[in-house]
């Protein structure tokens, strides 16, 4: 009886609660496996199996401009230009050098674990949600996620990009996806160099025979390869501009861009018959007016775009000029002298005057037309040297001029003819006296 009871108890324990829970979890996992597979299957992109050649240069709309060469045909990545980003701050990237790389997805088992285990979902999210951020903001956010770049060193925009990025983000067909360029050592190339990644449009899946082709209603991106460069570049002259005559204006076309290529030419026309080339240009105008500015950009496929704006040039207010003081240079005390004054305003503003006679007295006028002259009478009571100061103002700016006057006790300089007559009279008198004395001696 005891043996049978023991056997009965043992048979009841063959199916326990933990075993039931385990079985249930396995069933649920099996149910969800197709869902996970379906999500990852959307990231189908055809990449080359063999290494290719890359040239990296500093970018205008991304951290690097990447040119790929020797890419086999009929793949989702082709020969041509791509926008690239730095994924490794510990190694220098040689600019303008031919480098050998292997193109691969971020989950490629051939990548180092330190690279493969980074949050590429967040990287892909930022690639597709970076509108309005600068190149530095985007690259700093990538460095924070990939290289341990200090969070405190990020701008507020870069922090926002990093904080809002979704780790489980999965790009959809037509979205951008990060494709890595793994460095491959080659005796003829510089070594080592950086891991980089390019942003590539995730292609739409080709339909099977029994499916209708998927045609996007309004695709916003195309392949970045030079062979498919058909989008028009966008010129941005960054106006309007305002300045004053003869002041240098910095014209900036750096907001221009090409959605699927490189801008290779910037040509400015300044509306006064002059022109310049370059992303930025400096120019000044000697005369006031409104000038039409145009910027024409050309991409590496020869496609151009032109943006126009205006430069308004203002003539700033100028002070009165050509101040004139018409007066004596020598005079005597207690004698009234007439002095004439006037000036010209190049802006044709009216002018008010103040005359300081140098003896503590002044005269003033109201506002008179430019170029009109006037006069005042004045006398000095004490001999000495005096400075007449004429101050002219147009109500905003002033100018002044001075003239020296010497005042004597008696007439000297201004009545030299009287002095001459007096000398002649003295000479005549002396001659008479001498003649009279000579005549007296002879008698």
Rosetta blueprint (number, residue, H / E / L):
1 X L
2 X H
3 X H
4 X H
5 X H
6 X H
7 X H
8 X H
9 X H
10 X H
11 X H
12 X H
13 X L
14 X L
15 X L
16 X L
17 X H
18 X H
19 X H
20 X H
21 X H
22 X H
23 X H
24 X H
25 X H
26 X H
27 X H
28 X H
29 X H
30 X H
31 X H
32 X H
33 X H
34 X H
35 X H
36 X H
37 X H
38 X H
39 X H
40 X H
41 X H
42 X L
43 X L
44 X L
45 X L
46 X L
47 X L
48 X L
49 X L
50 X L
51 X L
52 X E
53 X E
54 X E
55 X E
56 X E
57 X E
58 X E
59 X L
60 X L
61 X L
62 X L
63 X L
64 X E
65 X E
66 X E
67 X E
68 X E
69 X E
70 X L
71 X L
72 X L
73 X L
74 X L
75 X L
76 X L
77 X L
78 X L
79 X L
80 X E
81 X E
82 X E
83 X E
84 X E
85 X E
86 X E
87 X L
88 X L
89 X L
90 X L
91 X L
92 X L
93 X L
94 X L
95 X L
96 X L
97 X L
98 X E
99 X E
100 X E
101 X E
102 X E
103 X E
104 X E
105 X L
106 X L
107 X L
108 X L
109 X L
110 X L
111 X L
112 X L
113 X H
114 X H
115 X H
116 X H
117 X L
118 X L
119 X L
120 X H
121 X H
122 X H
123 X H
124 X H
125 X H
126 X H
127 X H
128 X H
129 X L
130 X L
131 X L
132 X L
133 X L
134 X L
135 X H
136 X H
137 X H
138 X H
139 X H
140 X H
141 X H
142 X H
143 X H
144 X H
145 X H
146 X H
147 X H
148 X L
149 X L
150 X L
151 X H
152 X H
153 X H
154 X L
155 X L
156 X H
157 X H
158 X H
159 X H
160 X H
161 X H
162 X H
163 X H
164 X H
165 X L
166 X L
167 X L
168 X L
169 X L
170 X L
171 X L
172 X L
173 X L
174 X L
175 X L
176 X E
177 X E
178 X E
179 X E
180 X E
181 X E
182 X E
183 X E
184 X L
185 X L
186 X L
187 X L
188 X L
189 X L
190 X L
191 X L
192 X L
193 X L
194 X L
195 X L
196 X E
197 X E
198 X E
199 X E
200 X E
201 X E
202 X L
203 X L
204 X L
205 X L
206 X L
207 X L
208 X L
209 X L
210 X L
211 X L
212 X L
213 X L
214 X L
215 X L
216 X L
217 X L
218 X L
219 X L
220 X L
221 X L
222 X L
223 X L
224 X L
225 X L
226 X H
227 X H
228 X H
229 X L
230 X L
231 X L
232 X L
233 X L
234 X E
235 X L
236 X L
237 X L
238 X L
239 X L
240 X L
241 X E
242 X E
243 X E
244 X E
245 X L
246 X L
247 X L
248 X L
249 X E
250 X E
251 X E
252 X E
253 X L
254 X L
255 X L
256 X L
257 X E
258 X L
259 X L
260 X L
261 X L
262 X L
263 X E
264 X E
265 X E
266 X E
267 X E
268 X E
269 X E
270 X L
271 X L
272 X L
273 X L
274 X L
275 X E
276 X E
277 X E
278 X L
279 X L
280 X E
281 X E
282 X E
283 X E
284 X L
285 X L
286 X L
287 X L
288 X L
289 X E
290 X E
291 X E
292 X E
293 X E
294 X E
295 X E
296 X E
297 X E
298 X E
299 X E
300 X L
301 X L
302 X L
303 X L
304 X E
305 X E
306 X E
307 X E
308 X E
309 X E
310 X E
311 X E
312 X E
313 X E
314 X E
315 X L
316 X L
317 X L
318 X L
319 X L
320 X L
321 X E
322 X E
323 X E
324 X E
325 X E
326 X E
327 X L
328 X L
329 X L
330 X E
331 X E
332 X E
333 X L
334 X L
335 X L
336 X L
337 X E
338 X E
339 X E
340 X E
341 X E
342 X E
343 X E
344 X E
345 X L
346 X L
347 X L
348 X L
349 X L
350 X L
351 X E
352 X E
353 X E
354 X E
355 X E
356 X E
357 X L
358 X L
359 X L
360 X L
361 X L
362 X E
363 X E
364 X E
365 X L
366 X L
367 X L
368 X E
369 X L
370 X L
371 X L
372 X L
373 X L
374 X E
375 X E
376 X E
377 X E
378 X E
379 X L
380 X L
381 X L
382 X L
383 X L
384 X E
385 X E
386 X E
387 X E
388 X E
389 X E
390 X E
391 X E
392 X E
393 X E
394 X L
395 X L
396 X L
397 X L
398 X E
399 X E
400 X E
401 X E
402 X E
403 X E
404 X E
405 X E
406 X E
407 X E
408 X E
409 X L
410 X L
411 X L
412 X L
413 X L
414 X L
415 X L
416 X H
417 X H
418 X H
419 X H
420 X H
421 X H
422 X H
423 X H
424 X H
425 X H
426 X H
427 X H
428 X H
429 X H
430 X H
431 X H
432 X H
433 X H
434 X H
435 X H
436 X H
437 X H
438 X H
439 X H
440 X H
441 X H
442 X H
443 X L
